[in-house]
Amino acid sequence: MAIVASGAAAPSQTKPPQVVKQFPLDERTVYEIPISRDAPTTLMFPSAPTAIEAANVSANPETPAPVLLAYTPGRYFFSVRALEPTAKAAVNVVWKNKTYVVRFAVTGEPYASVTFYEDDLAGRGAASRRRATPETLLGLLDRAKS
């Protein structure tokens, strides 16, 4: 978790810290994302989502909903901001033929940014799970010597 403060001074007591998060994409996980009325929370995907379906969310400020969504089709990200002090909403993001469930709620410590990443691209795929044992390394050294 990274906390970013503007300027050299410590963050003020009245403003919550800006929290930046990263999560591996897992269609079996419900992501609980805290948001606020004062600032947007931006969610970034590895590539453009195929579809976004939502409840209690509106992309039009004139259409009443507890949460405002800003999204341009084809972009890798979208942003949300609460319009009500106790706003709660849910978004299903379809990406690479899988559905990812994201729930939003207003809290005192909202996330400023959330980046979702593919576990395989982050080096945690099947190849990296095969750890090199001392025996394997010694065998490779012996092979290299001969």
N, C-alpha and C positions, 0 to 999 in steps of 0.2 A: 504494500500500500504506500502510495506516495502522497504527501501533503504538500501543496504548493501555496506559498504565501507571497503576496505581492509586496515589493519593497524590502528594505532591510529590517524593518521593525517586525516584531512578533504579531501574529494575527490578533485583531481586536476581539474582546470578549463577546461583543454583540453579533459579530459575523461568524457563521460556521466555517470551518476549514474547507477548502476545495479538495475533494477526494477524487482521485483518479484510480480506476480499477481495471483489471484485465481478468477475463474468465475464459477457460476452454469451452468450446461449443459442445454441448451434450444435450441431445433431444430428450433425455430422460430427466432433465433438471428444470425446475421452475426457478427462474432468476427473479429475485426480489430486489428491486432497484429503488432506493429512496430518492425522491425528487423534492423540489421546492417551488414556491411562487416567485421567488426573487431572481432565479437564474435558470437557464436551460440545462438539461442533462442530455448529452449527446452520446448515442450508441453507435459504434462502428463495427461493421462486419468485414470479413476478408474480401468479399465482393458484393455486388448489388443483390439485395433480396429479390426473390421472385414476386412475393406478395406480402402485404401487411394487412392483417385483419385485427380490428380493435373493438373494445367495449369501453364506454365512458370516455372516449377520445374523439376529438374533432380536429380536422385540418383547417377548418375555417373559424376564425375568431368570432364571427357573427352567429355561428351555430353553437348553441349552449352545450357545453360538456365540461366535466371537471378538469380534463387535461387537454392541452393544446399540442398537436403534433405538427412538426414541420418536416416534410419529406418531399424530395424530388425524385420521381422514378428514374432508375438507372444509377443513382448515387449509392455509395457504400455505407452511408450513414443516415440517421434521422435524429431529430431532437424533440424532447418533450419538456413541457413546463406546466406546473399546476396552476389552475385558474381559481381554485377554491382552497380554503385553508385545510380542509380535511379530505382532499381529493384522493381517490383511488381509481385505478384503471388497469386494464390488461391488454396486452398486444401479443398476437401470435405472428411470428415472422417465419415465412417459408423461405428456406435457403437450401439449395442443392437437394431438393425433394425431401427435405425434413422440416418439421415444424418445431420452432423454439418458442417456449412460453416465457413471456416477460410480464411481471406485475409491477406496478408503480404505486407508491404511497408517499404522501408528504410526511417528512420527518425533519428533525432539527439538524441532522447531519446528512444532507443530500450528496449524491455523487455528481461531480461535474462532468465526468467522462467515463464511459465504459467501452472497452475494446474487447470484442470477442475474437478468439483465434482458433484455428484448427489445430487440434492436438498433434496431428502428424506433421504439420508444417512447423510447429514449435519444437520439433526434435524429440517428441515423446511418443512417436509411433512404434510400430512393431520392431523396426530395426534397432532402435535405441534401447528397447527393453531387453535385448540380448546383450547382457553385460559381459565384458571381457573378464574372464577369470585368469588368475595367475598361470594356470596350466595352459590356457589358450595362448597367452602372451609368450610363455617360454617356448611353446611349439612354433610360434611364428618366428621367434629369434633363431631357433635351431634351423628352421627352413631357410631363413635369410643367410645364415652362415654357410650353408652348403650350396 
